[in-house]
Amino acid sequence: MKGRKLLFLIPAFSLFFTVSCGLDNFYYLDSPFSDGHSVSYTNSDAVQDYFSCVTNEEAGTGGNNVFFGSASDFTFLGTEIYYKIYNNYNKMISVESSVSSMVTSSSSYTAAAEYLLHTAGYKPLALSYGSISPLIKAGNSPQNKYVYIRLSPYGTDVPYQAGICVSTTRLTEYDPGSALTFNGQPVYPRRYGSSFGFNFSSSDVSSNPVPSQDDSDVTYSSTESSSGTWYVDMYAITVGRDTSYSLSYSHPYLMGSVAITVAD
């Protein structure tokens, strides 16, 4: 365990990060990674407009496994999903570029998550019922999990409905048997701080209203990229907690972005 915890005063190991100031110890967490699927707002095939990743828990893919069990003074909590809504994709690309630069620079490891959460203002994905934090919670033992998220439905077929699934195998469509649940009830993606969905509509203002420039999960530009189109950017971050309940984060993993056109 000592190999995973170092004093902050040693600059060569500034990779250790926590959001709380003044602590002596920082913990390195390996980030989630790709399941082979990537999504971009430029995609023309709506079937592919889903986000996915693999949580990093097993010894074969990283070192987070050492934070499971009572022997560790640091606890692996799971994987949190963060997002932001834009009306100008250039603003989104600028944030992605900044995060990527910080991730690839060993001298700015701590800045990547700080920038994404506190400066760019990305918010944790909410649920249609209840609350789970982090969204993909750790189990009793380290086991990588495949995460599938579709924010808005494509047609009316079940495989392409909006939903969140967690499985031990890769998913390319919604699987009711792998649906994320709260108190035994399947839950669906919702915007932070509200019960609003992502199927933006000018008529369904009670459930899926068009984003507003004043919304906390929106970065608004006076110059929109395309009238009636919004862009949702999403990241996955590994989360852990020490004995003083201070949180530490991994590098952000970019899950991708999708374009959502406002319906009438």
VENKA-V87088 format. One record per residue. N is the residue number from 0. RES is the residue in one letter. PSI is psi in radians with two decimals (* if undefined). BURIAL is b if it has 9 or more other ideal C-beta (glycine too) atoms within 8 Angstrom, else e. Layout:
# VENKA-V87088
N/RES/PSI/BURIAL  N/RES/PSI/BURIAL
This chain:
# VENKA-V87088
0/M/-0.56/e  1/K/-0.45/e  2/G/-0.18/e  3/R/0.02/b  4/K/2.14/b  5/L/2.81/e  6/L/2.45/e  7/F/-0.46/b  8/L/-0.18/e  9/I/1.77/e  10/P/-0.48/e  11/A/-0.28/e  12/F/0.78/e  13/S/0.16/b  14/L/-0.25/b  15/F/2.34/b  16/F/2.39/b  17/T/2.66/b  18/V/-0.22/b  19/S/2.41/e  20/C/2.69/e  21/G/0.01/e  22/L/2.60/b  23/D/-0.49/e  24/N/2.45/b  25/F/2.53/b  26/Y/2.33/b  27/Y/2.25/b  28/L/2.34/b  29/D/2.48/b  30/S/2.79/b  31/P/2.94/b  32/F/3.07/b  33/S/2.55/e  34/D/0.14/b  35/G/-0.20/e  36/H/2.43/b  37/S/2.60/e  38/V/2.49/b  39/S/2.63/e  40/Y/-0.29/b  41/T/-0.10/e  42/N/2.41/b  43/S/-0.09/e  44/D/1.81/e  45/A/-0.41/e  46/V/-0.55/e  47/Q/0.05/e  48/D/1.06/b  49/Y/2.71/b  50/F/2.58/b  51/S/2.77/b  52/C/3.08/b  53/V/2.27/b  54/T/2.65/b  55/N/1.68/b  56/E/-0.57/b  57/E/2.70/b  58/A/-0.51/e  59/G/-0.27/e  60/T/-0.02/b  61/G/-2.89/b  62/G/0.16/e  63/N/-0.33/b  64/N/-0.43/b  65/V/-0.23/e  66/F/0.20/b  67/F/2.47/b  68/G/2.83/e  69/S/-0.26/e  70/A/-0.30/e  71/S/2.47/b  72/D/0.17/e  73/F/2.39/b  74/T/2.27/e  75/F/2.06/b  76/L/-0.61/b  77/G/-2.63/b  78/T/2.20/b  79/E/2.59/b  80/I/2.18/b  81/Y/2.58/b  82/Y/2.90/b  83/K/2.56/b  84/I/2.35/b  85/Y/2.68/b  86/N/0.00/b  87/N/1.97/b  88/Y/-0.37/b  89/N/-0.60/e  90/K/-0.71/b  91/M/-0.79/b  92/I/-0.63/e  93/S/-0.73/e  94/V/-0.80/b  95/E/-0.72/b  96/S/-0.70/e  97/S/-0.77/b  98/V/-0.77/b  99/S/-0.72/b  100/S/-0.71/b  101/M/-0.65/b  102/V/-0.67/b  103/T/-0.12/e  104/S/2.04/e  105/S/-0.44/e  106/S/-0.23/e  107/S/0.46/b  108/Y/-0.80/b  109/T/-0.40/b  110/A/-0.43/e  111/A/-0.96/b  112/A/-0.66/b  113/E/-0.80/b  114/Y/-0.82/b  115/L/-0.78/b  116/L/-0.68/b  117/H/-0.59/e  118/T/-0.91/e  119/A/-0.31/b  120/G/0.58/b  121/Y/2.53/b  122/K/2.61/b  123/P/2.44/b  124/L/2.33/b  125/A/3.06/b  126/L/2.77/b  127/S/-0.33/e  128/Y/2.25/e  129/G/-2.94/e  130/S/2.32/e  131/I/2.13/b  132/S/2.13/e  133/P/2.87/b  134/L/-0.74/b  135/I/1.63/b  136/K/2.63/e  137/A/2.59/e  138/G/-2.93/e  139/N/-0.38/e  140/S/2.72/e  141/P/2.03/b  142/Q/2.13/e  143/N/2.50/b  144/K/2.44/b  145/Y/2.24/b  146/V/2.32/b  147/Y/2.24/b  148/I/2.16/b  149/R/2.12/b  150/L/-0.67/b  151/S/2.56/b  152/P/2.70/b  153/Y/1.83/b  154/G/-2.73/e  155/T/0.01/e  156/D/2.43/e  157/V/-0.74/e  158/P/-0.38/e  159/Y/0.39/b  160/Q/2.80/b  161/A/2.43/b  162/G/3.03/b  163/I/2.22/b  164/C/2.57/b  165/V/2.23/b  166/S/2.91/b  167/T/-0.05/e  168/T/2.78/e  169/R/2.43/b  170/L/2.44/b  171/T/0.02/e  172/E/2.94/e  173/Y/2.28/b  174/D/1.88/b  175/P/-0.57/e  176/G/-0.28/e  177/S/0.16/b  178/A/2.42/b  179/L/2.38/b  180/T/2.73/e  181/F/2.09/b  182/N/0.68/e  183/G/0.01/e  184/Q/2.25/e  185/P/2.44/e  186/V/2.74/b  187/Y/2.73/b  188/P/2.38/b  189/R/2.82/b  190/R/2.63/b  191/Y/2.33/b  192/G/0.28/e  193/S/3.13/e  194/S/0.26/e  195/F/2.46/b  196/G/-3.09/b  197/F/0.13/b  198/N/1.16/b  199/F/2.28/b  200/S/2.42/b  201/S/-0.24/e  202/S/-0.51/e  203/D/1.12/b  204/V/-0.29/b  205/S/-0.46/e  206/S/-0.61/e  207/N/0.98/b  208/P/2.72/b  209/V/2.35/b  210/P/2.60/b  211/S/2.65/e  212/Q/-0.33/e  213/D/-0.09/e  214/D/2.44/b  215/S/-0.35/e  216/D/0.27/b  217/V/2.34/b  218/T/1.91/b  219/Y/2.43/b  220/S/2.47/b  221/S/-0.32/e  222/T/1.77/e  223/E/2.62/e  224/S/-0.68/b  225/S/2.23/e  226/S/2.21/e  227/G/0.17/e  228/T/2.33/b  229/W/2.68/b  230/Y/2.22/b  231/V/2.14/b  232/D/2.45/b  233/M/2.44/b  234/Y/2.69/b  235/A/2.39/b  236/I/2.30/b  237/T/2.43/b  238/V/2.43/b  239/G/2.98/b  240/R/2.41/b  241/D/-3.06/b  242/T/-0.29/e  243/S/0.16/e  244/Y/0.42/e  245/S/2.37/b  246/L/2.56/b  247/S/2.64/b  248/Y/2.69/b  249/S/3.11/b  250/H/2.53/b  251/P/2.40/b  252/Y/2.10/b  253/L/1.97/b  254/M/-0.39/b  255/G/-2.86/b  256/S/2.68/b  257/V/2.68/b  258/A/2.28/b  259/I/2.10/b  260/T/2.35/e  261/V/2.27/b  262/A/2.74/b  263/D/*/e
